[in-house]
Amino acid sequence: MPVSAASSRSILRRLCATAGALSIAALCACTTPPPAAPPPAPVAVQPPAPHQLAANQPTFFSLPNLAAEKTPVRVGVILPFSDSSAGVRALANAMMKAAEMALYDSGNHDIVLMAADDTGSAPDAAGAAQKLLDQGAEIIIGPLFSASVAAVAPLARDHGVPVLAFSTDRTVAGDGVYLLSFQPQSEVTRVVGYAVSQGHKNFSALIPQTPYGDVVEQSFRTAVATAGATVADVERFNPGAGAVMDQAEAVAKSNCDAIFIPQGGSLLRGIVPTLAYDGIDHTKVQYLGTGLWDDPANTREPLLAGAWFAAPQPSADADFVVKYQQTFGAQPPELASLAYDAVSLVALLAPGTPYHRFTQAALTDPNGFAGVDGVFRFRSDGTVERGLAVLAVQPDGFTVVSPAPTTFQASGS
């Protein structure tokens, strides 16, 4: 705590002295106060002790046979290896395998992955983070769930350690937390922007009453306004009810030229016939969707023919999938590529100065990075921007109508 330089001063009293015991006429004289003492010199504030993770420490985890003058790149990985769900446990293990594969592919023998289990709970995630920080982690990869990310963030932030998390919840991003995930906001912005570029100006939407729907509605309204177009109508529906008759009728009357439907599965394939019944001609009104439409079953719905949705460039991850299968004998789950990209990014930045290589400036490089699913870059608020393609649904599969960008640099730059 800073020490105040101000000191308390005693109250000066005037003391009267009598001239004699019998002389009542003697006057009392006030003594002159001594000169005030100078204030004490300010106490020098000691500089803070070196940050725990500002330099290599002998107590940190180390690699065998590593030269004493070298500092390994210690990377903490937090995943729910012991989650109560078998599916989540399988995903966590697959992501760890992908991280190890990226480490091998990097060829950097100074990187060490230190794994910790958050069991899928926030308190355990905090304990896992503290363990990794005590071992000297310079950067943390994970966790997967937003509550765990929120628990890890303040501990990592206190040590100046960035977090590359896999949650899609933007509320936990920022101030050292970067979300390396597939976020629906990017998909909405991409498909709406492409539709406007193709002449569509009047947009309506049928959006499920779900947390996902809340996110995409806000993104939809923002994307339409930013592109200079108009939102004619937004109707929300209960996906559990299995019927959207009233909402579809309202959208059909909105005089729109594009309808955004961020819904997948059989419900999507039930919505478009309802819209047709209400008078929507899918050859004149453009249907738009998100990555939820990336389902081969949609190609068998004639009323979706020509509809557009945003997703990573098809087959962009083909090499990764093949190598993962050859290495581990199984098909990688979709999110495994995120762990691969996280470790690959660490390897790219590893040549920097120890404990100063994973800075905000380095992680938010506007040129971005090349990932398994295409280019991506972190915004200053910790969210991720991805280079996405726009695909059209056709009876024989999905065709690319607007390729994903391969760089974030403006053409000619």
SESEKOL-607399 format. One record per residue (C-alpha): x, y, z. Coordinates in pm, whole numbers, padded with zeros to 5 digits, always signed. Layout:
<vokes>
XYZ/...
</vokes>
This chain:
<vokes>
+00000+00000+00000/+00136+00357-00068/+00246+00547+00242/+00115+00905+00293/+00376+01177+00330/+00145+01399+00538/+00194+01395+00917/-00034+01503+01200/+00048+01826+01373/+00005+01884+01753/-00219+02166+01868/-00011+02460+01991/-00123+02591+02327/-00041+02924+02476/+00105+02891+02824/+00081+03196+03052/+00336+03250+03334/+00254+03457+03644/+00506+03720+03755/+00464+03643+04127/+00235+03476+04377/+00122+03800+04541/+00126+04024+04235/-00223+03995+04090/-00156+04274+03843/+00116+04082+03659/+00037+04007+03300/+00052+03665+03141/+00284+03638+02842/+00237+03375+02572/+00534+03167+02478/+00645+03172+02116/+00589+02829+01948/+00900+02655+01814/+00947+02636+01439/+00736+02364+01280/+00928+02046+01210/+00971+01967+00842/+00741+01691+00711/+00900+01346+00695/+01054+01247+00367/+00819+01039+00148/+00866+00669+00192/+00992+00520-00132/+00743+00278-00282/+00917-00046-00357/+00866-00179-00710/+00645-00487-00723/+00818-00819-00695/+00890-00982-01029/+00581-01148-01167/+00561-01517-01095/+00570-01595-01465/+00804-01319-01573/+01105-01547-01589/+01202-01910-01572/+01197-02060-01223/+01369-02378-01102/+01035-02503-00964/+00869-02494-01306/+00814-02810-01503/+01108-02883-01730/+01205-03120-02006/+01475-03380-01955/+01806-03311-02125/+01713-02949-02197/+02006-02712-02183/+02008-02509-01863/+02010-02178-02050/+01697-02265-02251/+01342-02200-02138/+01089-02452-02269/+00760-02329-02410/+00528-02455-02139/+00173-02486-02270/-00113-02572-02037/-00405-02768-02182/-00733-02781-01987/-00999-03021-02115/-01283-03219-01952/-01116-03561-01963/-01333-03687-01673/-01666-03529-01769/-01977-03722-01675/-02070-03749-02044/-01897-04022-02244/-01929-03808-02557/-01755-03513-02392/-01478-03739-02260/-01425-03878-02611/-01411-03525-02753/-01159-03413-02490/-00931-03707-02567/-00960-03648-02941/-00871-03280-02897/-00567-03378-02691/-00457-03617-02965/-00493-03340-03222/-00286-03109-03000/-00012-03373-02978/-00024-03421-03355/+00024-03047-03406/+00318-03052-03167/+00480-03332-03366/+00411-03153-03695/+00567-02831-03565/+00906-02996-03519/+00968-02774-03216/+01124-02991-02945/+01121-02711-02689/+00740-02710-02656/+00591-02914-02374/+00217-02977-02338/+00103-02997-01975/-00249-03138-01955/-00495-03086-01670/-00850-03214-01621/-01133-02973-01544/-01395-03256-01527/-01636-03016-01696/-01686-02808-01378/-01581-02452-01304/-01416-02517-00963/-01207-02799-01107/-01115-02579-01403/-00983-02315-01162/-00781-02580-00980/-00643-02709-01309/-00540-02358-01412/-00364-02294-01081/-00173-02622-01117/-00057-02529-01468/+00039-02177-01365/+00243-02316-01078/+00422-02535-01332/+00512-02228-01538/+00259-02236-01823/+00308-01934-02053/-00022-01987-02231/-00331-02198-02164/-00527-02387-02429/-00888-02458-02331/-01118-02499-02147/-01412-02614-02357/-01715-02483-02166/-01791-02119-02092/-01830-02164-01713/-01487-02324-01698/-01338-02045-01911/-01486-01786-01675/-01328-01966-01378/-00986-01991-01540/-00972-01636-01678/-00903-01434-01359/-00626-01669-01249/-00455-01661-01587/-00505-01286-01614/-00343-01233-01273/-00033-01408-01404/-00035-01234-01741/-00102-01564-01920/-00334-01562-02226/-00604-01824-02272/-00702-01980-02607/-01044-02119-02519/-01290-02325-02723/-01618-02182-02594/-01857-02009-02835/-01987-01779-02557/-01860-01432-02644/-01935-01304-02293/-01625-01481-02158/-01394-01336-02425/-01159-01044-02385/-00892-00920-02144/-00655-01205-02223/-00914-01466-02325/-00932-01550-02697/-01205-01774-02833/-01068-02013-03092/-01408-02159-03180/-01670-02167-03453/-01892-01873-03366/-02229-01831-03537/-02188-01453-03558/-01924-01496-03830/-02155-01720-04031/-02446-01477-04005/-02234-01180-04110/-02087-01370-04404/-02411-01501-04554/-02603-01176-04502/-02319-00974-04653/-02308-01201-04956/-02686-01181-05002/-02672-00801-04999/-02389-00808-05252/-02619-01009-05477/-02894-00745-05462/-03110-00855-05170/-03234-00564-04959/-03535-00678-04757/-03469-00951-04500/-03699-01152-04275/-03610-01432-04037/-03753-01739-03866/-03541-01792-03555/-03573-02058-03283/-03644-01953-02924/-03315-02085-02791/-02991-01934-02657/-02843-01997-03001/-03138-01814-03154/-03083-01517-02923/-02723-01489-03042/-02797-01517-03411/-03092-01277-03398/-02872-01001-03262/-02605-01082-03521/-02867-01091-03798/-03005-00748-03712/-02654-00602-03686/-02536-00760-04012/-02839-00639-04208/-02809-00286-04074/-02433-00275-04133/-02484-00386-04493/-02737-00107-04550/-03038-00337-04592/-03370-00361-04405/-03515-00611-04157/-03875-00658-04262/-03977-00908-03995/-03830-01144-03734/-04043-01429-03605/-03936-01655-03317/-04063-02011-03285/-04042-02292-03031/-03840-02570-03193/-03990-02821-02950/-04339-02751-03077/-04250-02879-03423/-04477-02628-03598/-04418-02277-03730/-04741-02215-03916/-04827-01875-03767/-04469-01749-03785/-04425-01870-04143/-04747-01697-04245/-04627-01369-04092/-04292-01390-04273/-04466-01472-04600/-04660-01147-04568/-04352-00935-04493/-04270-00863-04860/-03910-00978-04811/-03667-01097-05076/-03454-01313-04840/-03545-01530-04541/-03288-01624-04279/-03354-01961-04107/-03082-02056-03854/-03226-02401-03791/-03103-02741-03900/-03223-03098-03916/-03568-03226-03999/-03730-02910-03862/-03558-02702-04130/-03685-02944-04393/-04033-02900-04250/-04021-02519-04243/-03961-02462-04613/-04275-02653-04726/-04475-02446-04479/-04337-02128-04633/-04424-02261-04980/-04779-02330-04862/-04799-01964-04752/-04697-01844-05096/-04317-01814-05081/-04152-01904-05411/-03802-02030-05326/-03682-01940-05676/-03762-01573-05607/-03705-01541-05233/-03357-01641-05119/-03328-01876-04823/-03025-01817-04597/-02877-02031-04321/-02579-02098-04096/-02340-02388-04058/-02628-02592-03912/-02726-02650-04274/-02409-02846-04344/-02608-03172-04354/-02623-03399-04662/-02991-03466-04591/-03070-03107-04692/-02968-03180-05050/-03269-03411-05076/-03519-03132-05001/-03614-02977-05339/-03739-02655-05180/-03390-02586-05042/-03231-02601-05386/-03028-02283-05439/-03039-02183-05071/-02719-02030-04926/-02534-02082-04601/-02191-01990-04465/-01939-02252-04358/-01567-02331-04387/-01443-02402-04738/-01535-02763-04824/-01248-03009-04784/-01030-02741-04626/-00958-02988-04345/-00902-03289-04574/-00529-03322-04503/-00588-03295-04129/-00862-03560-04136/-00649-03802-04335/-00347-03760-04110/-00555-03795-03794/-00711-04115-03927/-00373-04257-04022/-00224-04167-03684/-00504-04266-03449/-00721-04498-03661/-01040-04297-03619/-01232-04007-03771/-01162-03683-03582/-01460-03500-03431/-01520-03153-03573/-01371-02963-03280/-01044-03158-03285/-00913-02922-03551/-00939-02633-03303/-00690-02796-03068/-00458-02859-03362/-00479-02492-03462/-00417-02375-03105/-00090-02568-03073/+00014-02471-03426/-00035-02104-03333/+00174-02153-03019/+00449-02310-03228/+00438-02018-03471/+00491-01764-03193/+00729-01977-02986/+01055-01824-03123/+00982-01502-02934/+01130-01400-02600/+01023-01636-02319/+00730-01496-02120/+00692-01216-02374/+00606-01411-02690/+00229-01453-02651/+00145-01083-02630/-00182-00923-02729/-00011-00764-03030/+00117-01103-03146/-00215-01282-03095/-00422-01009-03262/-00203-00979-03570/-00444-00830-03829/-00299-01057-04097/-00435-01355-03906/-00324-01715-03918/-00378-02015-04143/-00577-02289-03971/-00711-02630-04056/-01049-02484-04152/-00914-02169-04320/-00775-01835-04215/-00871-01682-03880/-00772-01388-03664/-00852-01265-03317/-01023-00932-03265/-00918-00704-02981/-01225-00815-02783/-01106-01177-02788/-01356-01306-03042/-01247-01477-03361/-01308-01383-03723/-01294-01666-03974/-01262-01673-04348/-01580-01856-04454/-01724-01966-04784/-02085-01931-04896/-02231-02260-05015/-02544-02335-05214/-02761-02639-05152/-02800-02848-05467/-02952-03194-05533/-02603-03337-05594/-02440-03171-05290/-02313-02832-05182/-02149-02601-05431/-01933-02298-05350/-02088-01973-05473/-01838-01750-05290/-01501-01901-05191/-01353-01847-04848/-01079-01582-04845/-00724-01711-04812/-00599-01389-04653/-00734-01094-04456/-00520-00851-04653/-00708-00629-04893/-00651-00708-05257/-00354-00521-05394/-00199-00473-05049/
</vokes>
